[in-house]
Amino acid sequence: MADLQTKVSTVNFKNPVFVASGTYGYGTEVAELADVTDLGAIVTKSITRQPREGNPPPRIVETPSGMLNSIGLANIGVEAYIKEMVPLYEKLDTPIIMNIAGSTMTEYCEILKLVESVSSNIIGYEINISCPNVKAGGMEFGVDCDLTEQLTAQLRKRTDRLLIMKLSPNVTDIAAIGVSAEKGGADALSAINTLVGMSIDTDNQKSNIHFGYGGLSGPAIKPIGLACVHKVYQAVNIPLIGIGGITSGSDVLEYVLAGAVAVQVGTANYRDPDMGKSIIEELNTLLDQKNKTAIAELVGKLQLG
């Protein structure tokens, strides 16, 4: 059996299969449906400064080989998260990475400061920079190099824990955004967040998502995710976590070859909350078949031409 251990900056994980933000709740809800101890890590749903009810329905719709969602960052807010969820993590053997979202730089920093002020076994933070910055006219943090670097630098000052910036594919040059996050002090990058998409009901001539646009995820976006990871891998010197359309051990290997040291399984969790376990088992089988003793041997080994 191959060694599946992987390292993201200074943090070691027993395997590279994590679950993605927004697809596993706060990390505690699936105990009766899956053995979370099999996973490399759990990334929580996005937590904001204040509670959010999210967008009105309909806010999820299936698409060919994928799913559109416009949840609107529904969550209990950071103060309730600290009080209700953080203590439960003491009972989990699986590493928890907290996902943070905000509408201003101050909001991101306040959330991080509040969590850092209490004792917890959270091992790091993934920062959702696909959020509109209200002080910049609604521009997303993650589409602007300067904003990305500034936000990363401010968060870096406030924590020694693992700091992962989550990159959006809805940009002109994702590698440039990755470089800016690295300059700001990020320990690692995760890529990609969802793509902007739409679904229309031709009978009533209305959008199938309340606000029209949603985030596209699932197998349909895997080719884009792979390309983005490879582009960023060639531009930065920090670890990458691949996201987008992963449903099998073979998908994991593709992302690893493109440059990722770990991956996040997202949409597939809705079909089977224990999908991570089967992916890990298949990954082991594939590595044995390829006579590889460790998955780390394959990181970034894609050959072009």
Contacts in CASP RR format, 6 or more apart in sequence:
PFRMAT RR
TARGET T0000
AUTHOR 0000-0000-0000
METHOD contacts of the structure
MODEL  1
MADLQTKVSTVNFKNPVFVASGTYGYGTEVAELADVTDLGAIVTKSITRQ
PREGNPPPRIVETPSGMLNSIGLANIGVEAYIKEMVPLYEKLDTPIIMNI
AGSTMTEYCEILKLVESVSSNIIGYEINISCPNVKAGGMEFGVDCDLTEQ
LTAQLRKRTDRLLIMKLSPNVTDIAAIGVSAEKGGADALSAINTLVGMSI
DTDNQKSNIHFGYGGLSGPAIKPIGLACVHKVYQAVNIPLIGIGGITSGS
DVLEYVLAGAVAVQVGTANYRDPDMGKSIIEELNTLLDQKNKTAIAELVG
KLQLG
1 284 0 8 1.000
1 288 0 8 1.000
2 284 0 8 1.000
2 287 0 8 1.000
2 288 0 8 1.000
2 292 0 8 1.000
2 293 0 8 1.000
2 294 0 8 1.000
2 295 0 8 1.000
3 293 0 8 1.000
3 294 0 8 1.000
3 295 0 8 1.000
3 296 0 8 1.000
4 14 0 8 1.000
4 15 0 8 1.000
4 16 0 8 1.000
4 280 0 8 1.000
4 283 0 8 1.000
4 284 0 8 1.000
4 287 0 8 1.000
4 294 0 8 1.000
4 295 0 8 1.000
5 12 0 8 1.000
5 13 0 8 1.000
5 14 0 8 1.000
5 15 0 8 1.000
5 294 0 8 1.000
5 295 0 8 1.000
5 296 0 8 1.000
6 12 0 8 1.000
6 13 0 8 1.000
6 15 0 8 1.000
6 16 0 8 1.000
6 261 0 8 1.000
6 262 0 8 1.000
6 295 0 8 1.000
6 296 0 8 1.000
7 13 0 8 1.000
7 239 0 8 1.000
7 261 0 8 1.000
7 296 0 8 1.000
8 162 0 8 1.000
8 164 0 8 1.000
8 187 0 8 1.000
8 188 0 8 1.000
8 239 0 8 1.000
8 241 0 8 1.000
8 261 0 8 1.000
8 262 0 8 1.000
9 162 0 8 1.000
9 187 0 8 1.000
9 188 0 8 1.000
9 238 0 8 1.000
9 239 0 8 1.000
10 162 0 8 1.000
10 187 0 8 1.000
11 95 0 8 1.000
11 123 0 8 1.000
11 124 0 8 1.000
11 162 0 8 1.000
13 40 0 8 1.000
13 41 0 8 1.000
13 95 0 8 1.000
13 262 0 8 1.000
14 40 0 8 1.000
15 39 0 8 1.000
15 40 0 8 1.000
15 280 0 8 1.000
15 283 0 8 1.000
16 40 0 8 1.000
16 252 0 8 1.000
16 256 0 8 1.000
16 260 0 8 1.000
16 261 0 8 1.000
16 262 0 8 1.000
16 263 0 8 1.000
16 295 0 8 1.000
17 39 0 8 1.000
17 40 0 8 1.000
17 252 0 8 1.000
17 262 0 8 1.000
17 263 0 8 1.000
17 265 0 8 1.000
17 276 0 8 1.000
17 279 0 8 1.000
17 280 0 8 1.000
17 283 0 8 1.000
18 39 0 8 1.000
18 40 0 8 1.000
18 41 0 8 1.000
18 42 0 8 1.000
18 43 0 8 1.000
18 97 0 8 1.000
18 241 0 8 1.000
18 262 0 8 1.000
18 263 0 8 1.000
18 264 0 8 1.000
18 265 0 8 1.000
19 39 0 8 1.000
19 41 0 8 1.000
19 42 0 8 1.000
19 43 0 8 1.000
19 264 0 8 1.000
19 265 0 8 1.000
19 266 0 8 1.000
19 269 0 8 1.000
19 276 0 8 1.000
20 43 0 8 1.000
20 243 0 8 1.000
20 264 0 8 1.000
20 265 0 8 1.000
20 266 0 8 1.000
20 269 0 8 1.000
21 43 0 8 1.000
21 44 0 8 1.000
21 45 0 8 1.000
21 46 0 8 1.000
21 99 0 8 1.000
21 126 0 8 1.000
21 128 0 8 1.000
21 166 0 8 1.000
21 264 0 8 1.000
22 43 0 8 1.000
22 44 0 8 1.000
22 45 0 8 1.000
22 46 0 8 1.000
22 71 0 8 1.000
22 99 0 8 1.000
22 266 0 8 1.000
23 265 0 8 1.000
23 266 0 8 1.000
23 267 0 8 1.000
23 269 0 8 1.000
23 270 0 8 1.000
24 30 0 8 1.000
24 42 0 8 1.000
24 43 0 8 1.000
24 44 0 8 1.000
24 45 0 8 1.000
24 266 0 8 1.000
24 269 0 8 1.000
24 273 0 8 1.000
25 44 0 8 1.000
25 45 0 8 1.000
26 44 0 8 1.000
26 45 0 8 1.000
26 81 0 8 1.000
26 85 0 8 1.000
27 36 0 8 1.000
27 42 0 8 1.000
27 44 0 8 1.000
27 85 0 8 1.000
27 92 0 8 1.000
27 96 0 8 1.000
28 85 0 8 1.000
28 88 0 8 1.000
28 89 0 8 1.000
28 92 0 8 1.000
30 36 0 8 1.000
30 273 0 8 1.000
33 273 0 8 1.000
33 274 0 8 1.000
34 273 0 8 1.000
34 274 0 8 1.000
34 276 0 8 1.000
34 277 0 8 1.000
35 274 0 8 1.000
35 277 0 8 1.000
36 42 0 8 1.000
36 92 0 8 1.000
36 94 0 8 1.000
37 92 0 8 1.000
37 93 0 8 1.000
37 94 0 8 1.000
38 274 0 8 1.000
38 276 0 8 1.000
38 277 0 8 1.000
38 280 0 8 1.000
39 94 0 8 1.000
39 276 0 8 1.000
39 277 0 8 1.000
39 280 0 8 1.000
40 94 0 8 1.000
40 95 0 8 1.000
40 262 0 8 1.000
41 94 0 8 1.000
41 95 0 8 1.000
41 96 0 8 1.000
41 97 0 8 1.000
41 123 0 8 1.000
41 262 0 8 1.000
42 92 0 8 1.000
42 94 0 8 1.000
42 95 0 8 1.000
42 96 0 8 1.000
42 97 0 8 1.000
43 97 0 8 1.000
43 98 0 8 1.000
43 99 0 8 1.000
43 126 0 8 1.000
43 264 0 8 1.000
44 85 0 8 1.000
44 96 0 8 1.000
44 97 0 8 1.000
44 98 0 8 1.000
44 99 0 8 1.000
45 75 0 8 1.000
45 99 0 8 1.000
46 73 0 8 1.000
46 75 0 8 1.000
46 99 0 8 1.000
46 100 0 8 1.000
46 101 0 8 1.000
46 128 0 8 1.000
47 75 0 8 1.000
47 76 0 8 1.000
47 77 0 8 1.000
47 78 0 8 1.000
47 81 0 8 1.000
47 98 0 8 1.000
47 99 0 8 1.000
47 100 0 8 1.000
47 101 0 8 1.000
47 111 0 8 1.000
48 73 0 8 1.000
48 75 0 8 1.000
48 77 0 8 1.000
48 78 0 8 1.000
48 100 0 8 1.000
48 101 0 8 1.000
48 102 0 8 1.000
48 103 0 8 1.000
48 107 0 8 1.000
48 111 0 8 1.000
49 77 0 8 1.000
49 78 0 8 1.000
49 102 0 8 1.000
49 107 0 8 1.000
49 110 0 8 1.000
49 111 0 8 1.000
50 77 0 8 1.000
51 75 0 8 1.000
51 76 0 8 1.000
51 77 0 8 1.000
51 80 0 8 1.000
52 72 0 8 1.000
52 73 0 8 1.000
52 74 0 8 1.000
52 75 0 8 1.000
52 77 0 8 1.000
53 74 0 8 1.000
54 71 0 8 1.000
54 72 0 8 1.000
54 73 0 8 1.000
54 74 0 8 1.000
55 70 0 8 1.000
55 71 0 8 1.000
55 72 0 8 1.000
55 74 0 8 1.000
55 210 0 8 1.000
55 211 0 8 1.000
56 210 0 8 1.000
57 210 0 8 1.000
58 208 0 8 1.000
58 209 0 8 1.000
58 210 0 8 1.000
59 69 0 8 1.000
59 70 0 8 1.000
59 71 0 8 1.000
59 72 0 8 1.000
59 209 0 8 1.000
59 210 0 8 1.000
60 67 0 8 1.000
60 68 0 8 1.000
60 69 0 8 1.000
60 70 0 8 1.000
60 71 0 8 1.000
61 67 0 8 1.000
61 68 0 8 1.000
61 199 0 8 1.000
61 208 0 8 1.000
61 209 0 8 1.000
62 68 0 8 1.000
63 199 0 8 1.000
63 216 0 8 1.000
63 220 0 8 1.000
64 220 0 8 1.000
65 218 0 8 1.000
65 219 0 8 1.000
65 220 0 8 1.000
66 216 0 8 1.000
66 217 0 8 1.000
66 218 0 8 1.000
66 219 0 8 1.000
66 220 0 8 1.000
66 221 0 8 1.000
66 267 0 8 1.000
67 216 0 8 1.000
67 217 0 8 1.000
67 218 0 8 1.000
67 267 0 8 1.000
67 270 0 8 1.000
68 197 0 8 1.000
68 198 0 8 1.000
68 199 0 8 1.000
68 208 0 8 1.000
68 209 0 8 1.000
68 214 0 8 1.000
68 215 0 8 1.000
68 216 0 8 1.000
69 194 0 8 1.000
69 214 0 8 1.000
69 215 0 8 1.000
69 217 0 8 1.000
70 209 0 8 1.000
70 210 0 8 1.000
70 211 0 8 1.000
70 212 0 8 1.000
70 213 0 8 1.000
70 214 0 8 1.000
70 215 0 8 1.000
73 101 0 8 1.000
73 131 0 8 1.000
75 81 0 8 1.000
76 84 0 8 1.000
76 85 0 8 1.000
78 110 0 8 1.000
78 111 0 8 1.000
78 114 0 8 1.000
78 115 0 8 1.000
79 114 0 8 1.000
81 115 0 8 1.000
82 114 0 8 1.000
82 115 0 8 1.000
82 118 0 8 1.000
86 115 0 8 1.000
86 118 0 8 1.000
86 120 0 8 1.000
86 122 0 8 1.000
89 96 0 8 1.000
89 120 0 8 1.000
89 121 0 8 1.000
89 122 0 8 1.000
90 121 0 8 1.000
95 123 0 8 1.000
96 121 0 8 1.000
96 122 0 8 1.000
96 123 0 8 1.000
96 124 0 8 1.000
97 122 0 8 1.000
97 123 0 8 1.000
97 124 0 8 1.000
97 125 0 8 1.000
97 126 0 8 1.000
97 162 0 8 1.000
97 164 0 8 1.000
98 115 0 8 1.000
98 122 0 8 1.000
98 124 0 8 1.000
98 125 0 8 1.000
98 126 0 8 1.000
99 125 0 8 1.000
99 126 0 8 1.000
99 127 0 8 1.000
99 128 0 8 1.000
99 166 0 8 1.000
100 108 0 8 1.000
100 111 0 8 1.000
100 112 0 8 1.000
100 125 0 8 1.000
100 126 0 8 1.000
100 127 0 8 1.000
100 128 0 8 1.000
101 108 0 8 1.000
101 128 0 8 1.000
101 131 0 8 1.000
102 108 0 8 1.000
102 111 0 8 1.000
102 128 0 8 1.000
102 131 0 8 1.000
103 131 0 8 1.000
103 132 0 8 1.000
103 133 0 8 1.000
103 134 0 8 1.000
104 133 0 8 1.000
104 134 0 8 1.000
104 135 0 8 1.000
105 133 0 8 1.000
105 135 0 8 1.000
105 150 0 8 1.000
105 151 0 8 1.000
105 154 0 8 1.000
108 127 0 8 1.000
108 151 0 8 1.000
108 154 0 8 1.000
108 155 0 8 1.000
109 154 0 8 1.000
109 155 0 8 1.000
109 158 0 8 1.000
112 125 0 8 1.000
112 155 0 8 1.000
112 158 0 8 1.000
112 159 0 8 1.000
113 158 0 8 1.000
115 122 0 8 1.000
115 125 0 8 1.000
116 158 0 8 1.000
116 159 0 8 1.000
116 161 0 8 1.000
122 161 0 8 1.000
123 161 0 8 1.000
123 162 0 8 1.000
124 159 0 8 1.000
124 161 0 8 1.000
124 162 0 8 1.000
124 163 0 8 1.000
124 164 0 8 1.000
125 155 0 8 1.000
125 159 0 8 1.000
125 161 0 8 1.000
125 162 0 8 1.000
125 163 0 8 1.000
125 164 0 8 1.000
126 164 0 8 1.000
126 165 0 8 1.000
126 166 0 8 1.000
126 190 0 8 1.000
127 151 0 8 1.000
127 152 0 8 1.000
127 155 0 8 1.000
127 163 0 8 1.000
127 164 0 8 1.000
127 165 0 8 1.000
127 166 0 8 1.000
128 166 0 8 1.000
128 193 0 8 1.000
129 140 0 8 1.000
129 141 0 8 1.000
129 142 0 8 1.000
129 148 0 8 1.000
129 151 0 8 1.000
129 165 0 8 1.000
129 166 0 8 1.000
129 167 0 8 1.000
129 168 0 8 1.000
130 140 0 8 1.000
130 141 0 8 1.000
130 142 0 8 1.000
130 166 0 8 1.000
130 168 0 8 1.000
130 170 0 8 1.000
130 193 0 8 1.000
130 194 0 8 1.000
131 140 0 8 1.000
131 141 0 8 1.000
132 138 0 8 1.000
132 139 0 8 1.000
132 140 0 8 1.000
133 139 0 8 1.000
133 140 0 8 1.000
133 141 0 8 1.000
133 147 0 8 1.000
136 144 0 8 1.000
136 147 0 8 1.000
139 147 0 8 1.000
140 168 0 8 1.000
140 170 0 8 1.000
141 147 0 8 1.000
141 148 0 8 1.000
141 151 0 8 1.000
142 148 0 8 1.000
142 167 0 8 1.000
142 168 0 8 1.000
142 171 0 8 1.000
142 177 0 8 1.000
143 168 0 8 1.000
143 170 0 8 1.000
143 171 0 8 1.000
143 177 0 8 1.000
145 176 0 8 1.000
145 177 0 8 1.000
145 179 0 8 1.000
145 180 0 8 1.000
146 180 0 8 1.000
148 165 0 8 1.000
148 177 0 8 1.000
148 178 0 8 1.000
148 180 0 8 1.000
148 181 0 8 1.000
149 180 0 8 1.000
149 181 0 8 1.000
149 183 0 8 1.000
149 184 0 8 1.000
150 184 0 8 1.000
152 163 0 8 1.000
152 165 0 8 1.000
152 180 0 8 1.000
152 181 0 8 1.000
152 183 0 8 1.000
152 184 0 8 1.000
152 185 0 8 1.000
152 186 0 8 1.000
153 184 0 8 1.000
153 185 0 8 1.000
155 163 0 8 1.000
156 163 0 8 1.000
156 184 0 8 1.000
156 185 0 8 1.000
156 186 0 8 1.000
162 187 0 8 1.000
162 188 0 8 1.000
163 185 0 8 1.000
163 186 0 8 1.000
163 187 0 8 1.000
163 188 0 8 1.000
164 186 0 8 1.000
164 187 0 8 1.000
164 188 0 8 1.000
164 189 0 8 1.000
164 190 0 8 1.000
164 241 0 8 1.000
165 178 0 8 1.000
165 181 0 8 1.000
165 186 0 8 1.000
165 188 0 8 1.000
165 189 0 8 1.000
165 190 0 8 1.000
166 189 0 8 1.000
166 190 0 8 1.000
166 191 0 8 1.000
166 193 0 8 1.000
166 243 0 8 1.000
167 174 0 8 1.000
167 177 0 8 1.000
167 178 0 8 1.000
167 181 0 8 1.000
167 189 0 8 1.000
167 190 0 8 1.000
167 191 0 8 1.000
167 192 0 8 1.000
167 193 0 8 1.000
167 228 0 8 1.000
167 232 0 8 1.000
168 174 0 8 1.000
168 177 0 8 1.000
168 192 0 8 1.000
168 193 0 8 1.000
169 191 0 8 1.000
169 192 0 8 1.000
169 193 0 8 1.000
169 194 0 8 1.000
169 195 0 8 1.000
169 221 0 8 1.000
169 224 0 8 1.000
169 225 0 8 1.000
169 228 0 8 1.000
170 193 0 8 1.000
170 195 0 8 1.000
170 196 0 8 1.000
171 177 0 8 1.000
174 191 0 8 1.000
174 192 0 8 1.000
174 228 0 8 1.000
174 231 0 8 1.000
174 232 0 8 1.000
175 231 0 8 1.000
175 232 0 8 1.000
175 234 0 8 1.000
175 235 0 8 1.000
175 236 0 8 1.000
176 235 0 8 1.000
178 186 0 8 1.000
178 189 0 8 1.000
178 232 0 8 1.000
178 235 0 8 1.000
178 236 0 8 1.000
179 235 0 8 1.000
179 236 0 8 1.000
181 189 0 8 1.000
182 189 0 8 1.000
182 236 0 8 1.000
182 237 0 8 1.000
182 238 0 8 1.000
186 238 0 8 1.000
187 238 0 8 1.000
187 239 0 8 1.000
188 238 0 8 1.000
188 239 0 8 1.000
188 240 0 8 1.000
188 241 0 8 1.000
189 232 0 8 1.000
189 236 0 8 1.000
189 238 0 8 1.000
189 239 0 8 1.000
189 240 0 8 1.000
189 241 0 8 1.000
190 240 0 8 1.000
190 241 0 8 1.000
190 242 0 8 1.000
190 243 0 8 1.000
190 264 0 8 1.000
191 225 0 8 1.000
191 228 0 8 1.000
191 229 0 8 1.000
191 232 0 8 1.000
191 240 0 8 1.000
191 241 0 8 1.000
191 242 0 8 1.000
191 243 0 8 1.000
192 221 0 8 1.000
192 224 0 8 1.000
192 225 0 8 1.000
192 228 0 8 1.000
192 229 0 8 1.000
192 242 0 8 1.000
192 243 0 8 1.000
192 244 0 8 1.000
193 243 0 8 1.000
194 214 0 8 1.000
194 215 0 8 1.000
194 216 0 8 1.000
194 217 0 8 1.000
194 221 0 8 1.000
195 215 0 8 1.000
195 216 0 8 1.000
195 221 0 8 1.000
195 224 0 8 1.000
196 213 0 8 1.000
196 214 0 8 1.000
196 215 0 8 1.000
196 216 0 8 1.000
197 213 0 8 1.000
197 214 0 8 1.000
197 215 0 8 1.000
197 216 0 8 1.000
198 207 0 8 1.000
198 209 0 8 1.000
198 212 0 8 1.000
198 213 0 8 1.000
198 214 0 8 1.000
199 207 0 8 1.000
199 208 0 8 1.000
199 209 0 8 1.000
200 206 0 8 1.000
200 207 0 8 1.000
200 208 0 8 1.000
201 207 0 8 1.000
201 208 0 8 1.000
217 244 0 8 1.000
217 245 0 8 1.000
217 266 0 8 1.000
217 267 0 8 1.000
218 244 0 8 1.000
218 245 0 8 1.000
218 266 0 8 1.000
218 267 0 8 1.000
218 268 0 8 1.000
219 245 0 8 1.000
219 247 0 8 1.000
219 267 0 8 1.000
220 245 0 8 1.000
221 244 0 8 1.000
221 245 0 8 1.000
222 244 0 8 1.000
222 245 0 8 1.000
222 246 0 8 1.000
222 251 0 8 1.000
222 254 0 8 1.000
224 244 0 8 1.000
225 242 0 8 1.000
225 243 0 8 1.000
225 244 0 8 1.000
225 245 0 8 1.000
225 255 0 8 1.000
226 254 0 8 1.000
226 255 0 8 1.000
226 258 0 8 1.000
227 258 0 8 1.000
229 240 0 8 1.000
229 242 0 8 1.000
229 255 0 8 1.000
229 258 0 8 1.000
229 259 0 8 1.000
229 260 0 8 1.000
230 258 0 8 1.000
230 259 0 8 1.000
230 302 0 8 1.000
232 240 0 8 1.000
233 240 0 8 1.000
233 258 0 8 1.000
233 259 0 8 1.000
233 260 0 8 1.000
233 300 0 8 1.000
239 261 0 8 1.000
239 262 0 8 1.000
240 259 0 8 1.000
240 260 0 8 1.000
240 261 0 8 1.000
241 260 0 8 1.000
241 261 0 8 1.000
241 262 0 8 1.000
241 263 0 8 1.000
241 264 0 8 1.000
242 255 0 8 1.000
242 260 0 8 1.000
242 262 0 8 1.000
242 263 0 8 1.000
242 264 0 8 1.000
243 263 0 8 1.000
243 264 0 8 1.000
243 266 0 8 1.000
244 264 0 8 1.000
244 266 0 8 1.000
244 267 0 8 1.000
245 251 0 8 1.000
245 266 0 8 1.000
245 267 0 8 1.000
245 268 0 8 1.000
246 252 0 8 1.000
246 255 0 8 1.000
246 263 0 8 1.000
246 264 0 8 1.000
246 265 0 8 1.000
246 266 0 8 1.000
246 268 0 8 1.000
246 279 0 8 1.000
247 265 0 8 1.000
247 268 0 8 1.000
247 275 0 8 1.000
247 279 0 8 1.000
248 279 0 8 1.000
248 282 0 8 1.000
249 279 0 8 1.000
249 280 0 8 1.000
249 282 0 8 1.000
249 283 0 8 1.000
249 286 0 8 1.000
250 282 0 8 1.000
250 286 0 8 1.000
251 263 0 8 1.000
251 279 0 8 1.000
252 263 0 8 1.000
252 279 0 8 1.000
252 283 0 8 1.000
253 283 0 8 1.000
253 286 0 8 1.000
253 298 0 8 1.000
255 263 0 8 1.000
256 263 0 8 1.000
256 295 0 8 1.000
256 298 0 8 1.000
256 299 0 8 1.000
256 300 0 8 1.000
257 298 0 8 1.000
257 299 0 8 1.000
257 300 0 8 1.000
257 301 0 8 1.000
257 302 0 8 1.000
258 300 0 8 1.000
258 302 0 8 1.000
259 299 0 8 1.000
259 300 0 8 1.000
259 302 0 8 1.000
260 299 0 8 1.000
261 296 0 8 1.000
261 299 0 8 1.000
265 275 0 8 1.000
265 276 0 8 1.000
265 279 0 8 1.000
268 275 0 8 1.000
268 276 0 8 1.000
269 275 0 8 1.000
269 276 0 8 1.000
272 278 0 8 1.000
283 295 0 8 1.000
287 293 0 8 1.000
287 295 0 8 1.000
292 298 0 8 1.000
END
